[in-house]
Amino acid sequence: MSSPKRTATVLIAALLTAALTACGATVSGSGVPGEIDIRSLDVGAYPTEPPNAHDDDPIPAFYEMYKLAAMRIADYAISAYDIDPQMIYGNRADANNARLMPSELGNETAMSAIAQKYKMLYGFHSSGASKDLSVATSGTWPTKKDSNWFTATTMILQFPDAERAMAAAREFHDADFAAQEGRNQPVSLPKYPAAHAQWRPDSPFVRVLLPHGPYVIAFLLSVAKPDLPALTALAESALTKQIEALAATTPLTDEQLMTLPWDPDHVLMRTLNPDGLTGPESSYYLVTGARGIQHYSGGPLPDHREYIGQQLTKMNAQQVAISWGSIGIRTPDAESARRAVAEKLFLWPTATDVAPPPNLTDATCVENKQLAAKKRFSCILAYKQYVGIVSSEQLLDAQQRAAAQYAVFANSR
């Protein structure tokens, strides 16, 4: 005869068995494997941890902070393509400080003296054209090849206050105008009477400066042939678009400039960095938004700005990091990241598929079209909401970089 305790135990076991059997009968589908064991990946000699793996985020030196400010303002600077969609090619983008001024503004030595006088905080410039050809600015006035119909350089310079920006804009213009050997003429922009502009009647270029709050907005623009009405219309349109873009952000104070966060979302830290270099570099080690990164076409990225923008839009890119040749992209969700791999959303045209990295799902590799990319082979991979793109001249090396990038993603916090 069984005891009451034993009877209760048997009943509980029977109830649990029935419940578990019922659950198993009503749930459909199959189990999902866990993450890849990164120990199974061939990463070669590449690192598998991010630079901040031990909670030691890199902190830039104070004299590098202007580069962070430039990366920030890149998202609010219009590109040549924004000015006119015929200008699909990017030439370069860079950060500026008061001692390192863009040549598109005029003589660098003279411009630097004025920038220092009025304590310029930082600057940013980005260039583009309708042909993948550059503008020569080393002389007293810019020149270009006739086949390069349209060119544009956008410059944004921030000063501590509106008064100094206004004075600097006037002196930038006056110093440059005086250096043109009497060959230039002032240009009036009816929509922007406060703007300073000049052109040379036998040249298709116009140089424009406009103080706007603590900013000086500047452009060097050209059309196909000397045409003052066309240049005037292009300059006024560019100023309108740039003012609208700047309305979406706020100027920095000098204190804020020194305390800007460096990669606060850790997108750059998650991007493969074989040499472990962590100082901000305005062309090779940077992070900005999907709009801002397009300014860097023609430098670390291929020069076809329109194509890059289309690919980033397709994958819903939110932030993009460039880490000495590796590219890290944050999308809103894992589905967007996986779609980037499935649709091979490289930032340049590709030719043929090649073998993916062994044991690495959600990855694919390609051979690039000649002259379309910096390297012969590239791989794209997904990890959660992140996309990595790596490249190399050798397929095995590209595969190992892809495997290492996956490991860095997996080991990041």
DOKOLZA-839958 format. One record per residue (C-alpha): residue number from 1; y, x, z. Coordinates in steps of 0.001 Angstrom, whole numbers. Layout:
// residues N
REC     k        c2        c1        c3
REC   NUM         Y         X         Z
...
//
This chain:
// residues 413
REC     k        c2        c1        c3
REC     1         0         0         0
REC     2      3312      1557     -1094
REC     3      6255      1984      1225
REC     4      9623       211       660
REC     5     11281      3602       -50
REC     6      8715      4467     -2754
REC     7      9077      1025     -4341
REC     8     12891      1402     -4531
REC     9     12568      4838     -6115
REC    10     10217      3540     -8812
REC    11     12545       628     -9581
REC    12     15586      2926     -9950
REC    13     13639      5227    -12272
REC    14     12538      2293    -14385
REC    15     16080       984    -14656
REC    16     17417      4410    -15696
REC    17     14684      4767    -18316
REC    18     15494      1359    -19760
REC    19     19224      2086    -19828
REC    20     18811      5456    -21536
REC    21     16374      3987    -24055
REC    22     18812      1201    -24849
REC    23     21690      3683    -25352
REC    24     19569      5750    -27691
REC    25     18721      2663    -29699
REC    26     22331      1552    -30254
REC    27     24147      4865    -31015
REC    28     23988      5967    -34645
REC    29     24803      9302    -36251
REC    30     23701     12844    -35590
REC    31     24786     15621    -33325
REC    32     27615     17973    -34347
REC    33     27073     21691    -33944
REC    34     29422     23628    -31749
REC    35     31827     26323    -32874
REC    36     30569     29325    -34771
REC    37     29365     32141    -32577
REC    38     31887     34786    -33583
REC    39     29374     37483    -32685
REC    40     27483     36480    -35821
REC    41     30437     37275    -38073
REC    42     30970     40508    -39978
REC    43     34511     41442    -38942
REC    44     34294     45096    -39915
REC    45     36696     47171    -37851
REC    46     39278     44408    -37539
REC    47     40473     43042    -34178
REC    48     39102     39761    -32891
REC    49     41698     39088    -30189
REC    50     45391     38227    -30548
REC    51     48061     40700    -29362
REC    52     48780     38451    -26351
REC    53     45145     37999    -25337
REC    54     45900     39126    -21785
REC    55     48985     36936    -21218
REC    56     51318     39718    -22308
REC    57     53518     38110    -24948
REC    58     55554     40717    -26820
REC    59     59250     40727    -25921
REC    60     61622     42021    -28618
REC    61     64292     44541    -27715
REC    62     67808     43154    -27423
REC    63     68858     44926    -30633
REC    64     66161     43021    -32552
REC    65     67214     39556    -31446
REC    66     69379     38992    -34518
REC    67     66138     38948    -36532
REC    68     64841     36049    -34439
REC    69     68117     34209    -34980
REC    70     67767     34702    -38740
REC    71     64190     33367    -38700
REC    72     65471     30317    -36827
REC    73     68370     29609    -39199
REC    74     66098     30046    -42241
REC    75     64878     26477    -41687
REC    76     68467     25258    -42109
REC    77     69540     27477    -45004
REC    78     69341     26053    -48509
REC    79     67549     28091    -51140
REC    80     68394     28723    -54772
REC    81     65828     26055    -55646
REC    82     67708     23568    -53435
REC    83     70942     24432    -55238
REC    84     69399     23883    -58675
REC    85     65693     23177    -59333
REC    86     65793     25479    -62353
REC    87     65895     28388    -59893
REC    88     62203     28351    -59015
REC    89     61911     32090    -58318
REC    90     62729     33780    -55043
REC    91     63971     37344    -54979
REC    92     64171     38104    -51280
REC    93     65458     37037    -47874
REC    94     66604     39158    -44967
REC    95     68344     39184    -41615
REC    96     71783     40712    -41146
REC    97     73846     42022    -38292
REC    98     77418     43252    -38219
REC    99     76361     46742    -39328
REC   100     73949     45596    -42025
REC   101     75688     43186    -44369
REC   102     74350     41739    -47642
REC   103     75636     43459    -50775
REC   104     76046     40030    -52397
REC   105     79061     39510    -50122
REC   106     80858     42607    -51410
REC   107     81098     46254    -50461
REC   108     78795     46631    -47458
REC   109     80975     49167    -45640
REC   110     84100     47042    -45917
REC   111     82246     43850    -45017
REC   112     80603     45507    -42005
REC   113     83960     46614    -40632
REC   114     85222     43032    -40756
REC   115     82013     41636    -39266
REC   116     82254     44060    -36359
REC   117     85933     43307    -35867
REC   118     85186     39627    -35347
REC   119     81923     40228    -33455
REC   120     79510     38553    -35847
REC   121     76366     37487    -33967
REC   122     73840     37492    -36793
REC   123     73407     36616    -40449
REC   124     70804     35524    -42961
REC   125     70699     35664    -46731
REC   126     68272     34432    -49366
REC   127     68335     34907    -53145
REC   128     66700     33198    -56090
REC   129     66952     32770    -59837
REC   130     65720     30863    -62858
REC   131     63852     33982    -63970
REC   132     61998     36444    -61771
REC   133     64727     39018    -62319
REC   134     67192     40343    -59767
REC   135     70964     40585    -59740
REC   136     72581     44022    -59580
REC   137     75230     44109    -56840
REC   138     75761     47837    -56405
REC   139     78938     47913    -58514
REC   140     82286     46296    -57834
REC   141     81130     43017    -59376
REC   142     77570     41676    -59901
REC   143     75708     41811    -63190
REC   144     72471     40330    -64511
REC   145     70371     40088    -67648
REC   146     71396     37344    -70076
REC   147     67946     35744    -69863
REC   148     68435     35099    -66133
REC   149     70431     31917    -66688
REC   150     71013     30828    -63093
REC   151     71098     32887    -59888
REC   152     72090     32123    -56317
REC   153     72370     33913    -53009
REC   154     72897     31847    -49877
REC   155     74494     33607    -46900
REC   156     74982     32173    -43409
REC   157     76895     34292    -40903
REC   158     77528     33100    -37347
REC   159     80442     34184    -35173
REC   160     81187     33429    -31506
REC   161     83683     30668    -32359
REC   162     85439     28847    -35190
REC   163     88634     30913    -34911
REC   164     86853     34184    -35542
REC   165     84783     32653    -38338
REC   166     87963     31459    -40047
REC   167     89639     34852    -39744
REC   168     86526     36703    -40905
REC   169     86106     34471    -43988
REC   170     89679     35122    -45030
REC   171     89410     38883    -44552
REC   172     86019     39084    -46287
REC   173     87592     37439    -49317
REC   174     90848     39388    -49236
REC   175     89097     42767    -48934
REC   176     86701     41988    -51759
REC   177     89403     40516    -54005
REC   178     91546     43625    -53529
REC   179     88603     45828    -54562
REC   180     88149     44110    -57940
REC   181     90806     46227    -59731
REC   182     92901     43224    -60704
REC   183     90171     41813    -62942
REC   184     89344     38809    -60769
REC   185     91133     35492    -60353
REC   186     91161     33113    -57372
REC   187     89235     29865    -57780
REC   188     90215     26553    -56221
REC   189     87488     24177    -55044
REC   190     89088     20697    -54867
REC   191     86431     19307    -52497
REC   192     86817     22280    -50141
REC   193     90435     23441    -50003
REC   194     89643     25770    -47072
REC   195     87174     27742    -49208
REC   196     87956     31197    -50554
REC   197     86550     31825    -54030
REC   198     87008     34196    -56937
REC   199     85582     34832    -60379
REC   200     86001     37188    -63316
REC   201     86747     35380    -66594
REC   202     84401     37578    -68624
REC   203     81559     37184    -66080
REC   204     79315     34193    -65228
REC   205     79571     34751    -61436
REC   206     81595     33167    -58636
REC   207     81756     34346    -55016
REC   208     82560     31688    -52404
REC   209     83233     31747    -48656
REC   210     83869     28765    -46402
REC   211     84443     28801    -42638
REC   212     82525     25923    -41068
REC   213     82782     25802    -37287
REC   214     81490     29171    -36006
REC   215     79699     29795    -39312
REC   216     80837     31431    -42489
REC   217     78916     29933    -45398
REC   218     78936     32174    -48450
REC   219     77431     32001    -51931
REC   220     77151     34298    -54899
REC   221     76341     32018    -57832
REC   222     75980     32431    -61572
REC   223     75411     30239    -64609
REC   224     74299     31147    -68127
REC   225     77720     32230    -69410
REC   226     81307     32419    -68114
REC   227     82144     28768    -67409
REC   228     84597     28040    -64602
REC   229     84068     24247    -64461
REC   230     80291     24735    -64232
REC   231     80671     27384    -61524
REC   232     83105     25199    -59585
REC   233     80754     22217    -59675
REC   234     77782     24376    -58646
REC   235     79730     25918    -55748
REC   236     80917     22552    -54429
REC   237     77416     21100    -54642
REC   238     75954     24110    -52839
REC   239     78526     23874    -50034
REC   240     77843     20160    -49565
REC   241     74093     20711    -49324
REC   242     74467     23640    -46923
REC   243     76823     21775    -44601
REC   244     74361     18864    -44487
REC   245     71488     21237    -43681
REC   246     73386     22930    -40842
REC   247     74108     19544    -39274
REC   248     70456     19423    -38209
REC   249     70847     22407    -35846
REC   250     73330     23768    -33330
REC   251     75080     27150    -33255
REC   252     73922     29807    -30823
REC   253     76031     31293    -28080
REC   254     75895     35046    -27580
REC   255     73837     34436    -24417
REC   256     71382     32193    -26257
REC   257     71006     34816    -28961
REC   258     69702     37276    -26372
REC   259     67165     34829    -24933
REC   260     65668     33239    -28034
REC   261     61951     32506    -27657
REC   262     59726     34727    -29761
REC   263     56857     32764    -31309
REC   264     56869     30057    -28595
REC   265     53975     28147    -30210
REC   266     51912     31328    -30661
REC   267     51388     30818    -34394
REC   268     52264     34435    -35140
REC   269     50119     35693    -32266
REC   270     47183     33792    -33771
REC   271     47611     35480    -37161
REC   272     45483     38547    -37927
REC   273     47445     41710    -37229
REC   274     45150     44698    -37899
REC   275     47616     47359    -36765
REC   276     48742     45537    -33636
REC   277     52428     45836    -34585
REC   278     54458     43228    -32716
REC   279     58148     43987    -33304
REC   280     59907     41281    -35356
REC   281     60426     42323    -38961
REC   282     62470     39999    -41118
REC   283     60151     40319    -44106
REC   284     56724     41335    -42783
REC   285     56267     40002    -39259
REC   286     57901     36638    -38772
REC   287     57362     32978    -38061
REC   288     59418     30001    -39158
REC   289     59013     26460    -40416
REC   290     57433     25394    -43694
REC   291     60890     25069    -45245
REC   292     62226     28339    -43893
REC   293     59244     30395    -45020
REC   294     59992     29595    -48653
REC   295     63033     31866    -48470
REC   296     60629     34795    -48204
REC   297     59148     34287    -51646
REC   298     59692     37346    -53794
REC   299     59193     39513    -50713
REC   300     56022     39210    -48640
REC   301     55102     36048    -50561
REC   302     54767     35603    -54350
REC   303     58018     34828    -56095
REC   304     57279     31289    -57355
REC   305     59122     29311    -54693
REC   306     58390     25877    -56174
REC   307     54617     26487    -56158
REC   308     54645     27707    -52562
REC   309     56536     24621    -51435
REC   310     54123     22293    -53207
REC   311     51071     23901    -51595
REC   312     52587     23823    -48107
REC   313     53489     20174    -48556
REC   314     49924     19298    -49600
REC   315     48515     20782    -46396
REC   316     51246     19229    -44195
REC   317     52263     22680    -42955
REC   318     54471     22682    -39862
REC   319     54905     26380    -39103
REC   320     54046     29482    -41101
REC   321     53633     33047    -39878
REC   322     53463     36241    -41902
REC   323     51748     39127    -40154
REC   324     51737     42250    -42277
REC   325     49975     40529    -45184
REC   326     48023     37905    -43248
REC   327     49295     34317    -43279
REC   328     48817     31846    -40434
REC   329     49713     28180    -40836
REC   330     49806     25394    -38271
REC   331     49118     21890    -39572
REC   332     49255     18649    -37556
REC   333     45482     18231    -37287
REC   334     42058     19618    -38123
REC   335     41692     17293    -41103
REC   336     44780     18806    -42770
REC   337     43472     22312    -42147
REC   338     40039     21522    -43577
REC   339     41659     19921    -46628
REC   340     43599     23136    -47240
REC   341     40266     24946    -47517
REC   342     38458     22258    -49505
REC   343     41305     22036    -52040
REC   344     41899     25813    -52042
REC   345     45584     25452    -51219
REC   346     46473     29117    -51624
REC   347     50184     29863    -51983
REC   348     49601     31334    -55450
REC   349     47474     30457    -58505
REC   350     43846     31567    -58363
REC   351     41301     32324    -61088
REC   352     37669     31951    -59989
REC   353     35633     31307    -56852
REC   354     33779     34224    -55277
REC   355     31367     34487    -52348
REC   356     32700     33234    -49004
REC   357     32231     35206    -45775
REC   358     28637     34995    -44477
REC   359     28085     32556    -41600
REC   360     31641     31229    -41825
REC   361     31929     27552    -42637
REC   362     35306     26034    -43517
REC   363     36164     29110    -45560
REC   364     36332     29937    -49240
REC   365     37293     33019    -51239
REC   366     38728     33460    -54715
REC   367     39742     36060    -57224
REC   368     43449     35632    -57901
REC   369     45104     35352    -61267
REC   370     46562     38652    -62401
REC   371     50168     39177    -61291
REC   372     50088     35906    -59286
REC   373     49329     37462    -55892
REC   374     49791     40747    -54083
REC   375     46033     41451    -53911
REC   376     43013     40797    -56120
REC   377     40924     38715    -53680
REC   378     41935     36132    -51102
REC   379     40128     33936    -48567
REC   380     41334     30765    -46871
REC   381     39783     29395    -43678
REC   382     40334     26644    -41147
REC   383     40010     26563    -37364
REC   384     41026     23321    -35664
REC   385     44573     22635    -36926
REC   386     45165     26223    -38106
REC   387     44807     27722    -41566
REC   388     44454     31436    -42231
REC   389     44926     33210    -45557
REC   390     43975     36872    -45966
REC   391     43807     39131    -49003
REC   392     42493     42495    -50143
REC   393     41736     44524    -53237
REC   394     38039     44540    -52214
REC   395     36009     41352    -51740
REC   396     34053     42650    -48741
REC   397     37289     43598    -47034
REC   398     38780     40166    -47700
REC   399     35639     38537    -46262
REC   400     35800     40701    -43143
REC   401     39476     39904    -42699
REC   402     38663     36200    -42956
REC   403     35927     36521    -40337
REC   404     38272     38455    -38058
REC   405     41001     35832    -38560
REC   406     38567     33116    -37478
REC   407     37705     35144    -34384
REC   408     41365     35626    -33527
REC   409     41935     31868    -33877
REC   410     38935     31186    -31624
REC   411     40061     33707    -28996
REC   412     43682     32509    -28875
REC   413     45048     30336    -26131
//
